[in-house]
């Protein structure tokens, strides 16, 4: 059975890890921080993402987490109100944007993924490079609390953001 290593424990990396674990595939997500509690760029869950959560059977549990619902967006310009968005007519189960701290979303997703024995989350594992042999990526090199380590995998996925170690190491153009 193929093993997967995902570099980056943000929403994309943890969600991919959850989906692969649900499919029964061995997957390890590496996150360079020791937890998810830090400032992020986005704390919004859009209706399309909520719909995916519904399809996965996770929406009700996700919405148990404290959040704020926005079903309309408007702006005042020159004393006049302009409707920018009305989500109440969307063909989705959650007709709103949910404002939720990203660390709460990531904790939720990683806890859901941890229900599957094929899922592993390695916090405080910072990818430093890729293991390449004969032109094939074979895994990841990382600094860990126990020192430098290698994690071999059949498939390595870079979800480590715009300053990605994985992209640079794989020589992928932005």
N, C-alpha and C positions, 0 to 999 in steps of 0.2 A: 504494500500500500504506500502511495506517495506521501511524503511528509512536506509540510509547508512552513516556512518561517516568514513572518510579516515584520518588517522593520517599521516601527511607529505605532504607538498606542493612542492615536487620535480617533475621531469618529470613523474614518474610513478603515483604518487598520483593525480596530476592535470589532466593527460590524462584519468585515470580511472574515475575521477569526470566528465569530459567532456562526456565520453562515456555513463555513467549512466544517466546523465542529458539529453542527446540526446534521450535516451530510455524512458524518462519521469519519471524516478525514483528520488525521493527526495534524495539529497546527499549534505553533508557538508564536505568540505576539511579544515582540521586544519593545519595551518603553524605557527611554533613557531616564525619566524622572522616577522618584521613589513612590509617587502617588499621582492622582489626577488633580489634586487641589492646587490650581494655579490660574493665573489670568489667561483668558483665551480671546480669540478674535470674534467668535460667534456663540451666542447663547440662544439661538432661535431654532426651533424645530418646525419646519414648513409642512403644510398639508400633505405634500407628496411623500415626505419622510414618515409622517404619521400614518399614511395609508400603507406604506411598507410594513410598519410596525403592526398594523391591523392584520395584514396578510400573514404575518408571522405569528399571530396570536399573542402579541406583546403589548398592544396599545393600551388596554385597560390597566395593566400593571404599571406601564410607563406613566400614565396620567395620574397614578396615585402619588407620584412625587410632586411636591409643591411646584407650581408653575403659574404663569399668568397667561390668559387667553386674549388674543387680539383677533377679532373677527372683522373689523373695519379699520382702514387707515385713511386719514384725511389730513389736509393741511390748510392753514389759513394764510391767504395771500392777499394783501391789501384789504383786509377786513372781510374777505369773501372766502367761504369754505369750499374746498375742492375735494371731492371723494377720489382717492387714489386707488383704493382697493377694497373690495367687498368679498370676503371669503365664504360668506354664508350660502352662496349658490354653487359652490364647488361640488363635483360629484365624488366626494370623499367622505369617509366616516368621521374625520375631524376637520370641521370647516373653520379652522382658525390656525393662526401661528401660535405656538406655545413658546413662551419665554421661560427658559430653564437653564440654570448654570450648567455649562458643558461638563463640569466634573460630575454632576449628578447623572447626566446622560451616560458618561463613560463608565461610572460605577455600575449603573443599571445594566448596560450591555455586557460588561465583563462578568458581572454576577450571573447573568443569564447564560453566558458562554461557559462559565465554570460548572454548570449543571451537566455538561458533556465531558466524559472522561478523556476524550481526545484533544481537549483544549488546555493550553498552558499559557499563562501570562507571566512574563519575567519583567518585573519592575526593577529600575536602577540598572538596566542592561543597555549601555549605550553602544550602538553599532559604530565600529571604527572602519570597517571595510568589508569587502566581499571575499569569499574564498573562491578563487578561480583556478581550475585545473583543466588543461588542454582546451582552453577557450570556452569552458562551460562553468557557470556559476554553481558552486556546490554548497553554499551556505554563507554564514556571516561570522565575522570576527567582532568581538564586543568587549568592552571594559565592563566588568561586573563588580559587585562588592567583594567578591572572592578573588579578584584579579582578572587578567585577560583570559578570555575563553573563546572557543570556536563552537558554533552550532551548525551542524551539517543538515542540509535539507535538499530534497529533490526539486522543490520550487521555492524561490525567494522572491518576495513581493516588497517593493519599496513604497511605503505609505508614510514616509518621514518628512513630508512637507517640502516647502520651496527651497530650503537650504539642505537638500537631501544628500546624506552620505551615500545612499544607494545609487542615486542618479550620477553623482560625481564618479563613484567607483566603477560604475558600469559604462561610463563615458557616454551617457545619454544627453543629447542637447535639450535645452529648455525650450 
